[in-house]
Amino acid sequence: MGTIKDWVLDMREREKPAKEIPPGVDTSVPNIARVYDYMLGGTFNFPADRHMAELTLQIAPDAPVLAQEHRAFLRRTVRFLAAEGVRQFLDIGSGLPTQGNTHEIAETAAPGARTVYVDIDPIVILHTRQLLAASATATIVQADIREPDGIVQHRHVRERIDFSEPVGLLLCAILHHLHDHEAPGEIARHLIAALPPGSHVVISHFHNPGSSRPDVALQAEEAERLFNERLGTGRWRGREEISGYFSGTDLVDPGLVCVPDWRPDPGEYQFRGTRYYGDYAYTSLTYQSWLGGVGRKN
């Protein structure tokens, strides 16, 4: 393994001109989907997004590692849902396409599985549509999670998703971009209420552990301040509040945990919050600040 500095340099080396830009998109302003894309080593980002990422790295140097761990969490949960018999997936706040997208994982685990992506970002819409141009089982619709009924009742969602059969609802890294006054809990409950029995919901969310881990809490507060100043969004919430978003479901084992700890694959490198560089041990605070889980609706 390299050093944290190596991770930053590696990301800089990956910088390439971003692809087609939809009309009206201001690339001089950072965008959360593109910042996340940069953290994952993608190319759909611009100088403003990369600058925002660099500022984030000053607070959380191992943020790219957790971004990769979050993608691994997504892969494991989608495979789990497929093993539970889910054959249709509704991925809200899907973000820019990268390696191991939901529909690819689902179709590998269960050929013929259907996926509908939902996002509000025009660049996400453009590039996902290009990716899915030849797909018979996946599509994307442009909609706002703050209007959940507009998603559930959307014509193109209804064309692909049969709400009389189990649905896999993915709310990964999206609810923490809703402000408190936008009622993320109410939105989650509305979406879960639309699901039939046998459905599952996957939620991941930035976490502030408060007084139980003051060092992690301090990092979370600094990151939250940066995100809101630069992106206008981002909330690191407590475990109890995040748990409440699963209302109407039963959490499956191992419950709500740090994302690397959700059913890691046997033999897979398991990040447990410490990285070793020779005799030096780097303890990650970021590891504690991203929780995820899966709920089953009975």
N, C-alpha and C positions, 0 to 999 in steps of 0.2 A: 504494500500500500504506500501511496505517496503522502505528502503532507497536505494540510489544508490549503497552503499557498499553491501547491501543485493543482488542486481542484480548480482554483480560481484561474490560474494560467491556462489550464486545459479548456475551460469554458471560453476564455478570450480567443483561443486559437480556433474555436469553432464558429466564430462570428462570420456570417456570410450575408450577402444582401437578402433581405426578406423578399418574399414573392409578391404576387399581385395584390394591390391595395384597392379595396372598394372605394367608390367616390364618397367624399365627405368624412373619411377617417383621418383624424389628426394624429399623425405618428410622432409629433413632438411632445405629446402627453403620454406618460407611461400607462400601460394597460395590464391588468392583473393576469389575463390569459397569456399575454406575450411575455410577461416577467416569468411566469411559471414555465413557459416554453423554453426560455433561456436557461432556467435552472436545470431543465432536463436535457440541455445540450441541443435544443432545436434551433431552427433558422427563421422562424416566423416572428422576428423581433427587430427592434430598432434601437438607435442609441439611447433614447429616453428610457426604454425598458431595461437596457443593459445597465444604465446608470442606477436605476432603482434597484436592480439586483445587487449591484456592487455595494450600495448603501445597506441593503439587507444583510449582506455577508459580513459587514462590520459589526453587526449585532449578533448574528447567528452564522458563524463561519461554516458550519456543516449543513446549512440549509439545502444545498444540492443533494446531499446524501439522503436527507429525509424526503425530498421530492421523489427520488428514485424508490425509496422504501414505500412511499405512498402509491406509486404505480404498481409495485409488487403486491401491495394490499388489495388494490383494485383487481388485479389478475386473480388472486386467491379467492376473493369473495365472489367474483363472477363464476369461477369454476365451481365453487361450493353451491351457488344457487342452481347452476345447471345440473349438478349431481342430485339436488333436491327436487328436480323435475320442472324447474322454471324454464320456459321456452320463449319468453318475451321480456324484453328489458327496456326500461324507460330511464334514460341517463340524462338528468337535468343539470345544466351547468357543466357540460361535457368538456369545454375548453378546446384548444387547438389539437388536431390529430397528431399523434406521435406513435412510437412503436407500442404494440400491445393495446390497441383500442378495444373498447368493450365489445363491439360486434365481432371482431376477430377472435377474441377469447371465447365468446359465447358460441360462435359457429364451429370452432375447433372442438369445444367440449360437447356441443349438442348440434350437429349439422341441421340446418334449417331454422335455427333460433332466430327470432326477429328482434331488431334493435331500433329504437327511435331515440335520437339525440335531441336535446333541447338546449338552445343557448340564445343569448340576446346579442352577442358580439358579431358585427357584420363580417369581420375577418374570419372568425370561427365558422360562420355559416358558409362563406365562400369556399374556404379550403376543405371543409368537411364534405360539401357537395361535390367538389372535384374528386375527393377520395372515394366517394360512394357512387360515382356516376355509373359504374357497371354493376353495382350491388343490387341483388333482387331481394335482399332480406333486411337492409338497413337504410335509414333516411335520417334527415335532420330537419327540424322546424325551428323557426325563429319565434321565440316567445319569452315572456318575463316571468320568472319564478314568483315575483310579487303578485302575480295574478294567476294563482294556481288553477282556478276553474277554467281559465282560458287555455291552460295546457291540457287538462283532463278532457275538455270538450273539443279540443282542436280537431278539425276534420282529418288532417293527415295523421295525427296520433291515433284517432279512432279507426283509421283504415288499416293500421298495422297492429294495434294493441287491442286484444279482446279482454275487456274488463270483467268477463264472466270466468276467465281462467287466470291462474296464478301469474302475477307480474313481479319482476325484479325491479324495484325502484331504487335508483342510485342517486344519492344526494351527497356526493363526494366533494369536499372542499368548496361548498357553495353556501351553506347556511351561515358560515362565519363571515361572509361578505354581505350579509343583511344587517342593517342597524337594528338596535333594540326596538325602536318605534315602528319598524317594519314587521314586527311580530313573527320572527322565524319559527317559533313554536307553533303558532296558529297555522302557518303555511304548511309545516310538516304534518300536522294533524289533518289538515284538509286533504292533502295528497294521500296520506295513509288511509283515510276514511273511504277514498274512492277505490281502494284495492279490495279484491275478493279474498276470502280465506285461502291460506296456502301461499299467499304472496310474502315477499321478503323486502325489507328496506335496508339499504347499506348507507351508513352515515359516517363521514369523517369530519373533524372539526378542530380548529386551533384551540389549545387548552391552556388556561392559567390556573395552576394548582393552588394559588393563594399562599396562606401562611404555612401550609404543610411543606412547601419547597420555595422559600423566599428567593433563592438564587434564580430558579426557573421563572418565578413570578416577575422578577425584575426584568429579565430578558423579554418576557411576554409583553410587559407594559411598554418597553422601549420599542418593540416591533409594532405593537398596536399604534403607538403614537406616529411612527414613521409611515405606516400604511395609510393612516387617515390623513396625514398631512400631504402625502404624495399621490395617493390613489383615491382618497375619499371613502375608503371602505376597509374593513378588517376588524374583527372582534375575537379576542382570546377569552373564552368563557370558562366557567367552572364546571367540574364534572357533573354536579347535580343538574345544572341547567341543560347540559348536553344530553344527559340521560333522558331528560324529559321529552326530547325530540323523538324518542322511540315510543311515545305514548300510543297505546293501541296494539302494541306488539310485545312479544316476549323475546328478550335478548337471548341469543344462542351462545353457547360456550365459545370462547372464554369471556364473553361479556364485552364491556367497553374498556379497551386497553390501548396502550401505545401502538400505533399502526404496525410496527415491525413484529409485535407480539401476537397478532391475530393469525393463529394457525399457520405458523411458518412451515414451508415445505421441508420435508426430511432431507437432510444433506445440504440444504441451502445455507449460505452464509447468513447468520442471524446477528443483526446489529442490536446490541443490548445497551447502547448508550455510552460505550467506551471503545475508543480506537487506539491501537498500540502502534507506536513508531519506535521500534527498538525498545529501549528501556523507558520511553516516555509514554504515559497513558493520558489520552485526551478524553475527558469526561464531557459528554454532550448534554447541554441543557435543552437543546432543541428536541431531542429524543422524547422528552417528557411533555412537549407542548403540542403534540398532534395525536388525538385519540380517534379511534374508529371502532365500529361494531356492526353487527347484523341483527336485525329484529325479524321475527316471524309473526305474521298475522294469522291467528288461529280462528 
